[in-house]
């Protein structure tokens, strides 16, 4: 049986009790921005992409053929994923092992779109994501938060950036993990990921109609965070 040991959102007063959904394509800046927004507001940050990456890593560990949806679904239901809050970021545990860095490997990146496209995998993880958001006070980021996971989120943000900037960010992330890739290879990887995410049958990447679009191509992290925090505070003022 599958288990999740995910930190629960802190109980918040009614005036602080909102849900923020941040979506966007790969390397658009979601994770860093969402984490800092959550920290500034005193909310829980949930990187749903890390959950799908951890699930993908489990398939690779087990040698599961990724074109066998029935086998992927079976292992997904037996997978133990935990998100544990650290000082600076959540740590990701798979089957009791810290895989925070390992889930960012090129191999996982190459296959995560396939694993996350299967309805059974998404059903397992979406259920947990919705439970975490029940009491508000949470920032969730991914690719279908505002459209599928939490269509009634109080604030929806859709982050975008041009491919060149996204490739630069992705290369930097890889370099910090000790992986070197050429710029052209990274661009191809990102464009292929966009194609898969946008064309999958289940929960494709798309902007919610009521989402605010935030182009981060020429913005600093601080500017991105401030935009979302101000939008959140506007909603909080209206609620109070």
C-alpha positions, -999 to 999 in steps of 0.1 A, spaced: 0 0 0 12 34 -9 21 58 20 29 95 20 47 112 49 42 148 38 43 177 62 9 191 68 2 228 62 2 248 94 -32 259 107 -38 295 96 -62 321 107 -90 328 83 -74 360 70 -43 340 59 -61 309 47 -57 310 9 -44 286 -17 -19 297 -44 -14 277 -75 16 283 -97 19 265 -131 42 268 -161 65 249 -184 99 234 -174 125 259 -161 101 288 -161 112 295 -125 83 279 -106 101 260 -79 124 288 -66 97 314 -68 71 292 -51 94 283 -23 103 320 -16 66 331 -19 57 304 7 85 315 30 75 351 28 38 344 35 45 317 61 28 290 39 37 254 31 54 250 -3 46 218 -23 66 211 -54 43 186 -72 69 182 -99 93 167 -73 66 141 -65 64 130 -102 101 130 -105 104 107 -74 78 84 -89 98 83 -121 129 75 -102 112 46 -86 103 32 -120 139 35 -131 151 18 -99 128 -11 -105 136 -14 -142 99 -10 -151 92 -7 -188 77 28 -191 55 18 -220 37 -7 -198 11 15 -182 -3 -13 -161 31 -20 -145 38 17 -139 4 20 -122 10 -11 -100 44 2 -88 29 38 -83 4 24 -58 32 7 -38 55 37 -37 64 55 -5 72 92 -11 79 118 16 84 155 15 102 167 46 106 204 53 143 214 56 159 248 65 160 261 29 139 236 9 118 204 12 138 172 11 124 144 -11 125 109 2 118 78 -19 114 44 -1 131 61 29 161 74 9 168 111 4 167 116 -34 164 154 -35 194 157 -59 189 124 -77 154 133 -90 170 162 -110 192 139 -131 190 140 -169 176 105 -169 147 113 -147 141 145 -167 140 125 -199 113 101 -186 92 121 -162 67 133 -188 59 97 -198 54 86 -162 33 116 -153 11 112 -184 -5 80 -170 -39 86 -153 -33 61 -126 -1 79 -115 -17 113 -115 -47 100 -96 -24 87 -68 -5 120 -65 -34 144 -71 -53 129 -42 -25 137 -18 -20 172 -33 -57 181 -27 -56 168 9 -27 192 16 -46 221 2 -78 215 22 -70 241 49 -53 266 27 -20 283 37 -2 265 9 16 272 -24 15 244 -49 34 245 -81 34 222 -111 17 220 -145 -19 213 -138 -25 228 -104 -48 256 -115 -67 236 -141 -70 201 -126 -57 197 -91 -71 229 -76 -93 247 -101 -108 268 -73 -75 280 -60 -77 316 -46 -48 328 -67 -35 312 -99 -2 322 -116 10 309 -150 47 315 -153 64 316 -187 99 325 -201 116 324 -235 134 292 -243 169 307 -242 164 319 -207 149 286 -196 178 267 -211 202 289 -192 185 282 -159 183 245 -166 221 244 -174 228 262 -142 207 237 -122 225 208 -139 259 223 -132 251 226 -95 243 189 -96 276 181 -113 261 175 -147 273 193 -178 252 196 -210 255 217 -241 231 245 -247 216 230 -278 210 197 -261 193 215 -232 171 235 -256 160 203 -274 153 187 -240 131 216 -229 112 218 -262 105 181 -262 93 184 -226 70 212 -236 56 191 -265 49 161 -242 34 181 -214 12 202 -237 0 173 -258 -6 145 -232 -42 133 -230 -44 135 -192 -40 169 -175 -21 187 -203 -1 218 -195 -22 249 -202 -30 282 -186 -62 284 -166 -85 311 -179 -84 330 -146 -47 327 -141 -24 358 -141 4 353 -166 39 362 -153 67 364 -179 99 358 -160 123 362 -190 137 395 -178 127 395 -141 148 388 -111 137 362 -85 129 390 -61 107 407 -87 88 374 -94 83 368 -57 71 403 -51 45 401 -80 29 370 -65 31 381 -29 14 414 -37 -13 396 -56 -18 373 -27 -20 402 -2 -46 419 -24 -68 388 -21 -61 385 16 -72 421 21 -105 414 3 -111 383 23 -106 401 56 
